[in-house]
């Protein structure tokens, strides 16, 4: 029987002290239990961690001494800086991003690798994600899915979508390291590190694809919507859309429209913002 030979890939994850130990353990285990397993798991510890998180990491190092590579920062530097460093530490050209509180389905990496194998012109592949709040006790499956975020499948639609919203679900993405490095890697900015990167890559002509099935369960508690509020978050968004306008990626009219929408969302009450995300920007 012929067995498909997939290329080696790295997993890139960052964790900081506010993460819960049980969430980290579940997220990491979901990557160890992939149908095609990584030979290089890069974990960035972004500043001092809790004893509970360190205990999880110690156990993972014991179980995977040749595969898990832990890099520790003395102080918290932020996700953008952590991922920028992590990309360059990865040993393989193909990198799977994973968040420290989400769950990948077992077939996630195999399906994404297959896309990259079949289409060498593609540099970013992601998928639909399903959002959840709690998992079944003793398992790695959500008790229920609250909503899903569907992103466009093909390049033309990805570009169009990117002019108003993030065209990839970050926790689901696998990409080619050389393309990410050529586009300037992750930026040391808050909240929108991935959206900046995808925009840079699309402007430079790199191609993407989104698998139209959910391959990642993303944890989405109430703090998710609170983080997307306030003047700082609005300003970071508008800096990105200003860059898009200046690069000719969007028109001035599109920029002004985005300014109105993003400002309204950033200063809306949390309950209203949550409603808009769940009822309008997500599918059930």
VOBANU-352351 format. One record per residue: x, y, z of N, C-alpha, C, O in turn; residue in one letter. Coordinates in pm, whole numbers, padded with zeros to 5 digits, always signed. Example, Ala and Ser with C-alpha at 12.3 -4.5 7.8 and 13.67 -1.06 7.14 Angstrom:
BEGIN
+01319-00569+00780+01230-00450+00780+01320-00330+00780+01424-00332+00846A+01285-00225+00708+01367-00106+00714+01290+00003+00787+01341+00114+00804S
This chain:
BEGIN
+00086-00120+00000+00000+00000+00000+00089+00124+00000+00182+00135+00080X+00060+00216-00089+00137+00339-00097+00101+00433+00019-00017+00459+00045X+00202+00483+00086+00182+00576+00196+00231+00713+00153+00346+00729+00111X+00143+00813+00164+00180+00948+00123+00293+01001+00208+00287+00992+00331X+00395+01056+00145+00507+01118+00216+00486+01268+00218+00493+01334+00114X+00460+01321+00335+00439+01465+00349+00568+01533+00391+00652+01471+00456X+00586+01659+00353+00705+01732+00395+00704+01760+00545+00597+01768+00605X+00821+01775+00604+00830+01814+00744+00774+01954+00762+00785+02039+00673X+00715+01978+00878+00665+02111+00909+00690+02143+01056+00704+02053+01139X+00695+02271+01086+00713+02318+01223+00579+02367+01277+00492+02410+01201X+00563+02362+01408+00449+02422+01476+00501+02544+01552+00603+02535+01620X+00433+02655+01541+00472+02778+01610+00361+02822+01705+00249+02848+01663X+00395+02830+01834+00299+02869+01937+00366+02965+02034+00485+02952+02062X+00289+03062+02085+00338+03153+02188+00244+03145+02307+00122+03132+02290X+00301+03153+02428+00220+03148+02549+00268+03254+02646+00388+03283+02652X+00176+03313+02724+00216+03409+02825+00141+03379+02954+00057+03289+02958X+00173+03453+03060+00133+03413+03194-00018+03413+03219-00063+03347+03313X-00096+03483+03141-00239+03487+03165-00314+03367+03106-00434+03352+03127X-00242+03284+03034-00307+03165+02979-00330+03061+03088-00257+03057+03187X-00433+02978+03071-00462+02872+03166-00386+02746+03129-00376+02710+03012X-00333+02678+03231-00250+02561+03208-00326+02451+03134-00271+02387+03044X-00452+02429+03171-00528+02322+03106-00556+02353+02960-00566+02262+02877X-00570+02483+02927-00589+02522+02788-00462+02496+02707-00468+02447+02595X-00347+02530+02766-00220+02506+02697-00199+02357+02673-00161+02317+02563X-00225+02276+02774-00206+02132+02760-00293+02076+02647-00247+01998+02564X-00419+02118+02644-00509+02069+02541-00466+02114+02402-00468+02036+02307X-00426+02241+02390-00383+02294+02261-00260+02220+02209-00254+02183+02092X-00162+02200+02296-00040+02130+02253-00069+01986+02218-00019+01936+02117X-00148+01919+02298-00181+01779+02270-00254+01764+02138-00237+01663+02068X-00336+01863+02102-00407+01854+01975-00310+01857+01857-00342+01807+01749X-00193+01916+01877-00091+01916+01771-00008+01788+01773+00031+01737+01668X+00020+01737+01892+00095+01610+01900+00012+01496+01841+00069+01397+01794X-00120+01508+01842-00207+01399+01798-00257+01417+01655-00359+01359+01617X-00185+01497+01576-00218+01512+01435-00191+01382+01359-00104+01303+01397X-00266+01360+01251-00244+01241+01168-00109+01247+01097-00052+01143+01064X-00058+01367+01075+00080+01387+01030+00147+01473+01137+00113+01590+01153X+00242+01415+01210+00298+01479+01329+00420+01563+01294+00499+01528+01206X+00434+01675+01363+00549+01763+01342+00677+01703+01397+00675+01619+01487X+00791+01747+01341+00922+01710+01397+00991+01831+01459+01109+01826+01495X+00913+01943+01471+00973+02066+01523+00862+02155+01579+00791+02222+01504X+00850+02155+01711+00746+02234+01779+00818+02347+01853+00888+02322+01951X+00799+02471+01806+00863+02588+01866+00763+02658+01957+00660+02706+01911X+00794+02662+02085+00707+02728+02184+00780+02849+02240+00885+02836+02302X+00722+02967+02218+00779+03090+02271+00710+03123+02403+00589+03142+02406X+00786+03130+02510+00734+03171+02641+00756+03320+02654+00868+03366+02679X+00649+03396+02636+00659+03542+02626+00657+03603+02767+00555+03654+02812X+00772+03597+02834+00785+03650+02970+00771+03540+03073+00752+03423+03039X+00780+03578+03200+00769+03482+03310+00630+03420+03311+00529+03489+03295X+00624+03288+03332+00498+03216+03333+00461+03173+03474+00543+03184+03566X+00339+03125+03491+00297+03072+03620+00359+02934+03642+00405+02870+03548X+00360+02890+03767+00412+02757+03798+00331+02650+03726+00387+02549+03682X+00200+02670+03714+00114+02572+03648+00148+02559+03500+00153+02447+03447X+00172+02670+03433+00212+02666+03291+00348+02600+03276+00367+02517+03187X+00443+02636+03363+00576+02575+03356+00570+02424+03379+00649+02349+03322X+00477+02381+03463+00462+02237+03488+00415+02165+03362+00462+02056+03331X+00321+02227+03290+00276+02168+03164+00391+02158+03065+00411+02055+03001X+00466+02265+03053+00578+02268+02957+00684+02165+02995+00739+02099+02907X+00712+02152+03124+00810+02053+03169+00766+01913+03130+00847+01832+03085X+00637+01884+03149+00586+01753+03111+00594+01729+02961+00624+01618+02918X+00568+01833+02882+00577+01820+02737+00721+01798+02692+00747+01720+02600X+00816+01865+02758+00957+01845+02725+01001+01702+02756+01080+01644+02681X+00950+01647+02864+00983+01508+02899+00927+01410+02796+00992+01311+02762X+00808+01439+02748+00742+01350+02652+00796+01366+02510+00793+01271+02431X+00844+01486+02477+00889+01514+02339+01024+01586+02341+01034+01699+02291X+01128+01524+02397+01256+01594+02416+01327+01632+02286+01403+01729+02283X+01302+01558+02179+01373+01585+02054+01295+01676+01959+01348+01720+01857X+01170+01702+01994+01083+01777+01903+01045+01914+01955+01036+02010+01878X+01023+01925+02086+00979+02051+02144+01098+02141+02175+01192+02101+02244X+01093+02261+02122+01201+02359+02143+01140+02482+02210+01060+02553+02149X+01180+02507+02333+01123+02614+02414+01217+02733+02418+01335+02719+02451X+01164+02850+02384+01242+02974+02386+01175+03068+02486+01056+03095+02475X+01252+03117+02582+01195+03199+02689+01246+03343+02681+01366+03367+02665X+01153+03438+02691+01186+03579+02705+01182+03615+02853+01096+03567+02927X+01274+03698+02895+01273+03742+03035+01152+03829+03065+01096+03823+03175X+01112+03911+02967+00997+04001+02985+00898+03979+02872+00934+03934+02764X+00772+04012+02900+00668+04001+02799+00693+04102+02687+00704+04222+02712X+00702+04053+02563+00730+04140+02449+00610+04157+02358+00613+04242+02269X+00506+04080+02377+00388+04090+02291+00390+03983+02183+00495+03931+02146X+00269+03950+02132+00255+03840+02038+00329+03865+01907+00390+03773+01853X+00324+03988+01856+00390+04016+01730+00540+03987+01735+00594+03920+01647X+00606+04036+01840+00750+04013+01856+00778+03864+01876+00874+03811+01820X+00694+03797+01957+00714+03655+01984+00705+03572+01856+00789+03485+01833X+00606+03600+01773+00590+03523+01650+00699+03557+01549+00744+03470+01475X+00739+03683+01544+00848+03722+01454+00975+03645+01487+01045+03596+01398X+01004+03635+01617+01119+03556+01661+01099+03409+01631+01190+03341+01582X+00980+03359+01660+00952+03217+01642+00962+03171+01498+01011+03060+01473X+00917+03252+01405+00926+03215+01263+01070+03183+01225+01097+03084+01158X+01162+03267+01269+01302+03248+01233+01367+03132+01307+01471+03081+01265X+01306+03089+01418+01358+02975+01493+01308+02842+01436+01367+02737+01462X+01201+02845+01360+01147+02721+01303+01246+02659+01205+01308+02729+01126X+01260+02527+01211+01361+02457+01132+01313+02418+00993+01395+02388+00905X+01182+02419+00972+01127+02378+00843+01070+02498+00768+01037+02601+00828X+01058+02483+00637+01005+02594+00558+00854+02605+00571+00799+02713+00549X+00786+02497+00605+00642+02502+00625+00615+02512+00775+00668+02435+00855X+00531+02609+00812+00503+02637+00954+00352+02638+00977+00278+02702+00904X+00308+02565+01079+00168+02567+01121+00156+02653+01246+00218+02624+01348X+00076+02759+01237+00049+02842+01355-00054+02774+01444-00147+02709+01395X-00036+02789+01573-00132+02734+01667-00137+02825+01788-00033+02865+01840X-00259+02857+01834-00274+02937+01955-00274+02846+02077-00306+02727+02068X-00238+02904+02191-00218+02825+02313-00346+02794+02387-00342+02736+02496X-00462+02831+02331-00589+02798+02398-00693+02743+02301-00810+02730+02337X-00651+02710+02179-00743+02654+02081-00717+02505+02063-00626+02450+02124X-00796+02441+01978-00785+02297+01957-00787+02269+01807-00879+02309+01736X-00684+02200+01759-00681+02159+01618-00743+02020+01603-00716+01931+01683X-00823+02003+01500-00875+01870+01470-00758+01782+01422-00662+01832+01365X-00767+01651+01445-00653+01563+01415-00605+01568+01271-00486+01550+01245X-00695+01592+01176-00658+01589+01035-00617+01726+00982-00588+01739+00863X-00614+01829+01068-00588+01965+01023-00460+01976+00940-00464+02018+00825X-00347+01938+00997-00219+01961+00931-00204+01875+00805-00145+01920+00707X-00256+01754+00808-00249+01669+00688-00322+01734+00571-00272+01734+00459X-00440+01788+00596-00518+01850+00489-00451+01977+00438-00455+02005+00318X-00391+02053+00528-00323+02176+00484-00195+02144+00409-00163+02210+00310X-00122+02044+00454-00001+02001+00382-00037+01954+00241+00037+01979+00146X-00149+01884+00229-00190+01835+00097-00214+01950+00000-00177+01941-00117X-00275+02058+00049-00296+02175-00037-00162+02232-00084-00145+02263-00202X-00068+02246+00009+00063+02303-00026+00140+02211-00120+00216+02258-00205X+00123+02079-00105+00187+01985-00196+00128+01993-00336+00201+01995-00435X-00004+01999-00343-00072+02000-00473-00060+02134-00544-00071+02141-00667X-00037+02242-00467-00036+02377-00526+00086+02455-00476+00075+02534-00382X+00201+02432-00537+00323+02501-00493+00317+02652-00506+00399+02723-00448X+00219+02704-00582+00204+02849-00596+00137+02911-00474+00139+03034-00459X+00078+02830-00387+00010+02880-00268+00108+02890-00152+00185+02797-00126X+00106+03003-00081+00198+03027+00031+00129+03030+00167+00195+03015+00270X-00003+03049+00168-00080+03051+00292-00204+02964+00273-00279+02981+00177X-00226+02872+00365-00349+02795+00361-00411+02795+00501-00344+02766+00601X-00540+02827+00507-00611+02826+00634-00741+02749+00618-00758+02674+00522X-00832+02769+00712-00958+02697+00706-01067+02776+00778-01041+02878+00841X-01187+02727+00767-01297+02772+00852-01265+02732+00996-01200+02630+01019X-01311+02813+01093-01296+02776+01233-01433+02775+01300-01524+02845+01258X-01445+02694+01404-01566+02692+01486-01531+02745+01624-01428+02707+01681X-01615+02831+01679-01590+02893+01809-01664+02819+01919-01775+02770+01898X-01602+02811+02037-01662+02739+02148-01621+02806+02279-01536+02895+02280X-01683+02764+02390-01646+02817+02521-01595+02709+02615-01502+02735+02692X-01654+02588+02611-01613+02481+02702-01594+02351+02625-01657+02329+02522X-01505+02264+02678-01486+02134+02616-01544+02024+02703-01566+02042+02823X-01568+01909+02641-01617+01794+02715-01509+01745+02811-01391+01739+02774X-01546+01712+02932-01450+01667+03032-01379+01540+02984-01442+01444+02940X-01245+01543+02994-01165+01428+02955-01149+01410+02805-01102+01306+02761X-01188+01511+02726-01176+01500+02581-01116+01627+02523-01085+01722+02596X-01100+01628+02393-01054+01748+02325-01159+01794+02224-01125+01843+02116X-01285+01778+02260-01394+01824+02176-01481+01924+02253-01506+01904+02371X-01527+02030+02187-01614+02126+02254-01746+02063+02294-01796+01973+02227X-01801+02113+02404-01935+02070+02443-02038+02116+02340-02135+02045+02311X-02017+02235+02287-02104+02286+02181-02030+02396+02106-01940+02460+02159X-02069+02415+01981-02012+02520+01897-02108+02638+01895-02227+02622+01866X-02057+02756+01927-02142+02875+01933-02159+02941+01797-02265+02997+01768X-02055+02936+01714-02062+02998+01582-01940+02954+01502-01850+02889+01554X-01939+02990+01376-01823+02959+01293-01785+03082+01210-01871+03162+01175X-01656+03095+01180-01609+03205+01095-01565+03145+00962-01466+03072+00954X-01640+03178+00858-01613+03129+00724-01538+03235+00647-01581+03350+00640X-01426+03197+00589-01345+03289+00508-01340+03239+00364-01357+03119+00341X-01318+03328+00267-01329+03290+00126-01223+03188+00083-01113+03183+00138X-01260+03108-00014-01175+02996-00056-01061+03038-00148-00945+03002-00124X-01092+03112-00255-00994+03136-00360-00933+03276-00356-00986+03367-00292X-00819+03291-00425-00738+03411-00417-00813+03539-00449-00801+03637-00376X-00890+03540-00556-00961+03662-00596-01055+03709-00485-01062+03827-00453X-01127+03614-00426-01219+03649-00319-01147+03681-00189-01194+03763-00110X-01033+03618-00167-00952+03648-00049-00905+03792-00053-00912+03863+00047X-00858+03836-00169-00812+03975-00185-00927+04072-00161-00910+04172-00090X-01041+04044-00219-01157+04132-00201-01199+04139-00055-01229+04246-00003X-01202+04025+00012-01240+04016+00153-01141+04092+00240-01181+04159+00336X-01011+04082+00206-00906+04145+00286-00916+04296+00289-00858+04360+00377X-00987+04355+00196-01000+04500+00192-01092+04553+00302-01094+04674+00328X-01167+04464+00367-01255+04507+00476-01237+04424+00603-01262+04474+00713X-01196+04297+00588-01187+04208+00704-01070+04112+00688-01022+04090+00577X-01026+04055+00799-00914+03961+00798-00952+03838+00715-01051+03772+00745X-00874+03805+00611-00914+03699+00517-00872+03559+00559-00907+03462+00492X-00799+03546+00669-00757+03415+00718-00785+03405+00868-00776+03504+00941X-00819+03286+00912-00835+03260+01055-00698+03220+01110-00650+03109+01086X-00638+03311+01184-00498+03295+01226-00468+03160+01291-00366+03099+01256X-00550+03108+01385-00516+02981+01449-00518+02861+01356-00472+02753+01392X-00571+02880+01235-00582+02768+01141-00475+02768+01034-00469+02675+00953X-00390+02868+01032-00305+02892+00916-00176+02808+00916-00113+02786+01020X-00142+02762+00797-00010+02703+00769+00050+02783+00655-00020+02814+00558X+00179+02818+00664+00238+02903+00561+00383+02863+00532+00444+02784+00604X+00435+02919+00423+00574+02894+00384+00662+03002+00448+00638+03122+00431X+00762+02959+00521+00848+03049+00596+00916+03151+00506+00925+03268+00541X+00964+03108+00390+01037+03201+00303+00948+03314+00252+00993+03427+00236X+00819+03282+00227+00726+03386+00181+00696+03485+00292+00690+03606+00268X+00676+03435+00414+00650+03522+00529+00769+03614+00556+00752+03733+00581X+00889+03558+00551+01010+03638+00573+01024+03745+00464+01061+03859+00494X+00995+03709+00340+01007+03804+00229+00908+03918+00243+00935+04030+00197X+00792+03892+00306+00690+03995+00324+00712+04078+00450+00629+04161+00484X+00824+04055+00519+00857+04136+00636+00827+04071+00768+00847+04131+00874X+00777+03944+00763+00749+03869+00887+00639+03940+00968+00584+04041+00924X+00607+03886+01085+00511+03950+01173+00564+04086+01219+00684+04105+01235X+00473+04181+01241+00510+04313+01290+00488+04320+01441+00400+04253+01496X+00568+04401+01507+00558+04417+01652+00448+04518+01683+00474+04627+01733X+00324+04480+01651+00207+04562+01680+00109+04478+01760+00117+04356+01761X+00017+04543+01827-00081+04471+01907-00204+04433+01826-00243+04504+01733X-00264+04322+01861-00395+04278+01814-00400+04229+01669-00464+04127+01642X-00336+04298+01576-00359+04269+01434-00232+04224+01363-00214+04256+01246X-00145+04150+01433-00019+04105+01375-00042+04023+01248+00029+04040+01149X-00140+03935+01253-00163+03847+01138-00224+03923+01020-00184+03901+00906X-00320+04011+01048-00384+04087+00940-00280+04173+00866-00283+04183+00744X-00190+04235+00941-00079+04309+00878+00000+04218+00786+00029+04255+00672X+00035+04100+00835+00119+04008+00758+00049+03962+00631+00108+03963+00523X-00078+03921+00643-00150+03875+00523-00160+03986+00420-00145+03962+00300X-00185+04110+00467-00194+04223+00374-00062+04243+00301-00061+04261+00179X+00048+04241+00375+00180+04256+00312+00202+04147+00207+00252+04174+00098X+00165+04023+00241+00188+03911+00150+00101+03923+00025+00149+03899-00086X-00025+03960+00042-00114+03974-00073-00068+04087-00165-00074+04074-00287X-00023+04197-00106+00026+04309-00187+00150+04268-00266+00169+04314-00379X+00233+04181-00209+00353+04134-00279+00324+04023-00380+00413+03978-00451X+00199+03980-00386+00161+03883-00486+00155+03739-00441+00132+03649-00522X+00176+03714-00313+00168+03576-00264+00022+03530-00261-00069+03609-00238X+00004+03402-00287-00131+03347-00301-00173+03266-00180-00091+03202-00113X-00304+03270-00153-00358+03197-00040-00476+03110-00079-00528+03119-00190X-00518+03026+00016-00632+02938-00005-00691+02904+00131-00617+02886+00228X-00823+02895+00138-00890+02855+00262-00972+02729+00240-01062+02728+00156X-00942+02625+00314-01018+02501+00310-01157+02529+00367-01170+02588+00474X-01259+02487+00296-01396+02523+00334-01460+02421+00429-01573+02377+00409X-01385+02386+00530-01437+02304+00639-01363+02343+00766-01247+02384+00759X-01427+02330+00882-01362+02370+01007-01255+02270+01048-01282+02151+01064X-01132+02319+01066-01021+02234+01108-00968+02273+01246-00883+02204+01302X-01019+02384+01300-00975+02431+01432-01097+02475+01511-01188+02539+01458X-01097+02441+01638-01194+02496+01733-01127+02610+01807-01022+02591+01868X-01185+02728+01802-01127+02847+01862-01206+02886+01987-01328+02899+01983X-01134+02905+02098-01197+02944+02223-01241+03091+02214-01161+03177+02177X-01366+03118+02246-01420+03253+02231-01503+03289+02352-01625+03276+02350X-01437+03336+02459-01512+03380+02577-01544+03529+02565-01512+03591+02464X-01606+03586+02668-01650+03726+02661-01535+03824+02644-01555+03932+02588X-01415+03788+02691-01300+03879+02680-01259+03901+02535-01195+04001+02503X-01295+03807+02447-01262+03821+02306-01319+03950+02250-01253+04019+02172X-01441+03984+02288-01508+04103+02234-01463+04230+02307-01458+04337+02247X-01430+04217+02436-01381+04333+02510-01247+04381+02455-01219+04501+02454X-01164+04286+02409-01033+04324+02355-01046+04405+02227-00954+04478+02190X-01158+04393+02161-01177+04460+02033-01252+04592+02053-01348+04622+01981X-01206+04669+02149-01275+04794+02180-01175+04901+02222-01060+04872+02254X-01222+05025+02220-01142+05136+02269-01062+05207+02163-01052+05163+02049X-01004+05320+02203-00930+05406+02110-00806+05337+02055-00776+05349+01936X-00732+05265+02141-00610+05199+02094-00641+05098+01985-00575+05094+01881X-00743+05016+02008-00778+04915+01909-00824+04981+01779-00788+04937+01670X-00903+05088+01791-00948+05161+01671-00828+05218+01595-00822+05207+01472X-00733+05278+01667-00617+05340+01602-00530+05237+01531-00480+05263+01422X-00512+05120+01593-00432+05014+01531-00498+04968+01401-00431+04947+01300X-00629+04951+01405-00702+04913+01284-00684+05017+01174-00657+04982+01059X-00699+05145+01209-00693+05248+01107-00553+05266+01052-00537+05305+00936X-00451+05237+01131-00314+05240+01078-00298+05137+00968-00233+05163+00866X-00358+05019+00988-00351+04914+00886-00426+04958+00760-00375+04943+00649X-00547+05011+00776-00624+05051+00658-00561+05172+00588-00575+05187+00467X-00493+05255+00663-00419+05366+00601-00304+05312+00515-00278+05363+00406X-00237+05209+00567-00130+05144+00490-00187+05084+00361-00128+05098+00254X-00302+05017+00372-00366+04960+00253-00395+05067+00149-00371+05048+00029X-00447+05181+00196-00479+05291+00104-00353+05345+00039-00350+05367-00082X-00249+05366+00118-00126+05423+00066-00058+05330-00034+00013+05376-00124X-00080+05199-00020-00023+05101-00112-00110+05078-00235-00073+05002-00325X-00226+05143-00239-00317+05126-00351-00399+04998-00343-00462+04959-00442X-00399+04934-00228-00474+04809-00209-00623+04838-00194-00706+04759-00237X-00655+04953-00132-00794+04999-00123-00799+05144-00168-00698+05214-00171X-00919+05189-00204-00937+05329-00245-00958+05417-00123-00976+05368-00011X-00954+05547-00144-00977+05640-00035-01121+05627+00018-01145+05640+00138X-01215+05601-00073-01354+05581-00031-01367+05458+00058-01438+05461+00159X-01298+05350+00021-01301+05229+00103-01236+05254+00239-01281+05201+00341X-01133+05334+00240-01067+05368+00366-01162+05445+00458-01173+05415+00577X-01231+05544+00402-01322+05625+00482-01439+05540+00535-01482+05558+00648X-01488+05449+00453-01596+05360+00496-01550+05273+00612-01623+05254+00709X-01428+05220+00600-01373+05137+00707-01355+05218+00835-01376+05167+00945X-01314+05345+00821-01295+05430+00938-01425+05447+01015-01425+05442+01138X-01535+05466+00944-01665+05483+01010-01707+05354+01080-01750+05356+01195X-01695+05242+01010-01740+05113+01064-01654+05073+01184-01707+05032+01288X-01523+05084+01170-01432+05041+01277-01444+05130+01400-01435+05083+01513X-01463+05260+01378-01480+05350+01492-01608+05317+01568-01610+05312+01691X-01716+05295+01493-01842+05260+01557-01833+05132+01636-01884+05123+01748X-01767+05032+01580-01753+04903+01649-01666+04916+01773-01697+04857+01877X-01558+04992+01765-01463+05004+01876-01524+05072+01997-01485+05043+02110X-01619+05162+01974-01676+05237+02086-01818+05193+02121-01884+05256+02204X-01866+05087+02058-01998+05034+02090-01994+04962+02224-01888+04914+02265X-02106+04951+02294-02110+04871+02418-02071+04726+02387-02095+04677+02277X-02010+04659+02485-01960+04524+02461-02071+04429+02417-02049+04343+02331X-02191+04443+02477-02301+04352+02439-02339+04369+02293-02374+04272+02226X-02333+04494+02244-02369+04520+02105-02261+04466+02011-02291+04407+01908X-02135+04488+02049-02025+04437+01966-02030+04284+01957-02011+04227+01850X-02058+04219+02071-02070+04074+02073-02185+04029+01983-02172+03931+01909X-02296+04100+01989-02411+04067+01905-02375+04079+01757-02408+03991+01677X-02307+04188+01720-02270+04209+01580-02178+04099+01529-02196+04050+01418X-02079+04061+01612-01987+03956+01571-02059+03822+01556-02039+03752+01457X-02142+03787+01654-02204+03656+01654-02319+03643+01555-02338+03537+01496X-02397+03750+01536-02517+03741+01455-02496+03786+01310-02569+03743+01221X-02396+03872+01288-02377+03926+01154-02248+03876+01089-02247+03839+00972X-02138+03875+01166-02008+03839+01110-01974+03691+01126-01871+03646+01077X-02060+03615+01193-02038+03472+01210-02158+03396+01157-02266+03452+01136X-02138+03266+01136-02247+03180+01093-02277+03079+01203-02188+03042+01279X-02403+03036+01211-02446+02944+01315-02498+02814+01254-02539+02724+01327X
